[in-house]
Amino acid sequence: MKPAPFSYMRVKSLEEAFDLLEEYGEDARILSGGQSLMPTLNMRLSAPKILIDINQISGLSDIEIKNDKVRVGSLVRHNHLSSSDIVTKHLPLVSKAVPHIAHHAIRNRGTIGGSIAFADPAAELPAVAKAAGFTFIIKNRNEEREVEAEDFFLGLFETSLKETEILIAIEAPKLQQNEKTAFIELSRRQGDYAIIGVAAQSVVENSVFKDIRLAYFGAGDKPVMAKQAIDLLEGQSYSEEVVSEAQKALEADLNPMDDLNGPPEMKMHLARVITARALADLIS
Amino acid sequence: MEKNVDINVTVNGQLISRRVTARTNLVDFIRYELELTGSHVGCEHGVCGACTIRVNGNIVRGCLMLAAQVDGANVETIEGVSDGGEISDLQDEFLKRNALQCGFCTPGFLLTAQELLSENPNPSRDQIREFISGNYCRCTGYQAIVDAIETVSVKRKPK
């Protein structure tokens, strides 16, 4: 199908974008990489009056080290993430996740900011953001605010971004010594949206988990931190018993939806399987 | 509230100026406005890869970009890339290996394979499969396509 008619504005600065956002409110959509927005337009699942193309705003496409954090501009494309030495060295969870995001041609266009702001519950980066403790830098015309990933995702495609705001950057803490990461995703075809997946990060010392975070995607209406499983694993030494207890705790944490991939029971089974794999990966 | 957008874009080396409606997809612009029909329209939501086009040197989904977005860009379609001889070895090998039957997906596969080989001249079969995972072929079963790309990667190695 073809999109319903809309207007299109290419902006060169954030100020121009704020002008349009304030004028059009909920009738406007920000066009970043467009790799999720365009399908919804083509299938007429959404019909905004105007697209605000922010691709030519300068200063939003850099990856840089800022003290103990890495700052990633919201227009950084997925394939830029995978070719960046800074990301490879300091944000290994991102490096592990990116190859699972759709396909090469889509990764040439899709952006980290777009993926976060779109907040698809089956997408990789929102879960990575939670597991790796990202902070989002959000701007409107007058002020800048910071939101933790934990507080950003509110529900199905719903975030704490307001109509007049733009996500301009992501700040991610550099991986610390003794910190390990694991990323497991199950999908029907390489690059498809996940049936279910997990992004995991933890300090591991002598096989003991410390400050462990397990964020699941494809497991609810937003990326889900498995709080019960995390509480159970925190401070524990890796063993078959501990893994099995964590798997049981997932029942209280996850509420996967029935979808084309299968029923919730199947997804819960798969969640237990990938949890065991992720914990083994963290230890290895 | 439809809007027209003026664009100046280089397509296969030729500078083109046109006025397009804002909602025109890049691949539709190329097919219907420029009558370059080698780029195909399949799923129209980024799944099948039949509309693969190069923009500023990298492959993209032609159905997931607007024509309005390529103002100032360098666009290459299968017509330009094949006429330039850049992928003639890939085309020959696809033919030899029966890596196509109906041919609908082939332009997308060729551009995708060329991007793989330019980034990774020596890919494993698994890496080839991963890279072409964004392109659907309903005729061949993929085996012959992987064979063809693998063979070209070997043939292109400097002796």
Interface residues (C-beta under 8 A of the other chain):
Chain A: M1 K2 P3 A4 P5 F6 S7 Y8 R10 L31 G34 Q35 M38 P39 L41 N42 M43 K49 I50 L51 D53 N55 N79 P99 A102 H103 H104 A105 I106 N108 R109 R189 Q190 G191
Chain B: M1 E2 K3 V5 T21 A22 R23 N25 D28 E44 H45 G46 G49 T52 N58 I59 V60 R61 C63 L64 M65 L66 A68 Q69 D71 T112 E115 L116 R129 E130 F131 S133 G134 N135
